[in-house]
């Protein structure tokens, strides 16, 4: 699987949720900023399966988390789904339920961001 396939999966799911997955295209910053209904904002760095972010990318993700944003990296469709689930409470069975992003606040703790979100 290529990174572009993981990215296409992300874009499709975010669109189905009524949101935007805006490509940043700035060196060292996450690939996409995710804008979802209810004012939810997250940043996602995408990698090909088996790859990990470079040091600068890891530092950028950590700085975004310190600012209070959800910022992670994903290398598989399942990791993309998990990120979106935490960002807006999508059930794990999203692919079959096609639920919309809820309005309740979300919080997460994750090793991929290196920090805990409150």
N, C-alpha and C positions, 0 to 999 in steps of 0.2 A: 504494500500500500504506500502511496506517495503522500507527501504533506498536502498537496493540492486536493487530494481526495478527502482528507480529514477536514480541511478548510471548507470544502463544498458541503460537507455534512453539517458543519457548524452553521454556515450561512442559511442552509435550508431549514434547520430547526429553529433558528432565531426568527426567520421570516414567518414560520408557522405560528410562533408565539406573538406575532404582531410587533416585533422589534426590528432593530437594525444591527448589522455586524459590519461596522465601518473599518475598512482597511487603513491602517495608519501609515505604513510605508516609510517610517523614520528609523534609521539604523539604530539598533540597540533597544528599541522600544517594542512592546508586544505587537504581534501582527494585527490583532483586531481589538477594537473597543466595542463592547456589547451594550446596546441601549435597549432596555426592555420597558414595557408599560409599568407604570407605578414609580417611575424614576429610578429604577435599578440600573446600575452601571457596573460593568466588570471589564477586565482586560485579560486577553488570552493570547499567549504565545503558542504557536502551533509548530509541531515537529513531526518528522517522519518517525514511524515506530522504531524504537531502539535508539533514537537520538535524544540528547538532553540540551537544554539551553546553554549558551556560552556564558562566561562569567559576567559580562556586562548585562546581558539579558536577565540573569538571576538577580543582579543588583537593582536593576530597574523594577522588576516585579516586587522585590522587597520594599523599595521606596514607595511604590504605589500602595502597598498594603499598609505601610506606616501612615499614609495619608488617609486611610480608612476605606480604600477601595478593595474589592475582591479582584485579585490579580494572580493568575496561575499559568501553568503550561499544560498542554495536552498533546499526546502523540497517537491516540486511538479514538475512534468514534465513541467508545464507552467512556473514556475520560472526558470527552466533550459533553456527553450527556450528564455525567456526574457533576461537572462544573455548572451546567445550566440548572440542574436539580438544586444545587446549593444556592445558586444565585436567586432563584425565584420560587423554589418549592415544587418543581416539577416532579411528579411521582417517578419512581424507577422504571415503571412500565410506560414511559412517555410514548414510545413508538406505537403502542397499541391504543392508548387512551386519547392522545392528541389534546391534552388539557392545555388551557391558556395559562399564562403566567398569573398567579394570584396576587392579591394586594397586600398580603401580610409581610412584615419585615423579615429579613433573613440574616443569619449569622453563620459563620463557619470557622473551623480550624482545620488546617491542611498542611501536610508536609511539603506539598508542591509550592506553596507560597513562602514557606519558611517562617510564617508568623501566624498568630491567632487573630481573627477578626472578632470584634465585639458587637 
